[in-house]
Amino acid sequence: VYRGAAGELRKVPKPDAIDDEDDVRGYLSARWRLAFLMLSQERADPETEARDAGFNQALELSTQVLAEIPTFDCLTDGGKLNPAGLELQYLLLDIQTRAVYLRARALTRNNQLADALALTKPVLDEAAKGPLVTPEVKGWSALASSAKPEERQKATIAQYAAVVDRQRVDVILAAFRVRVRQGQADEAGKLLDLMVKAGGTVEESLPLLESVGRELAALMLAAQR
């Protein structure tokens, strides 16, 4: 079933840059669904997962599609993404950021710490600019029940932006785990500051921080032996 669904989604043709929004949205939505499906490959298709991890495929595909979004005329206005473009961009950013997190965790488990940090750096750089849910965007959430389609779209954008912000916090904490394993307390502290700047809180992240503490204790015990 998984392979059949993925195969059908791959068949959706890419529209021309000047095509209308329905055709462009149909293509980009299919690419998003395919990337989302790839994140479930470990459970749905272990055989393929053993050859090529689903999060690697999802990362490659989402990065490719994010680069394509600004090339469609119907998704831009004056050289910038219009609301439809922003909505689709955040959908793909969600997938890309999830994939970065999963790959960073895999690299960390394999003790490829430098590679894990290099992978997370672009996400950390974006998070350093502040959360996507600005006070203005936060206000859009109240428009979900509006009778105006353009206002309901703003509410959708706010919803997707909040999801990306949460995913970025997860990536920050993945980098924090690496810094702790490296014994770099100062750099780890900076990442906690960045987490707060990106919209996260220490209280919300306590389960993961406690897990990192237990992991560090186990590593120290193993080193003593």
Disulfide bonds with the S-S distance in Angstrom:
none
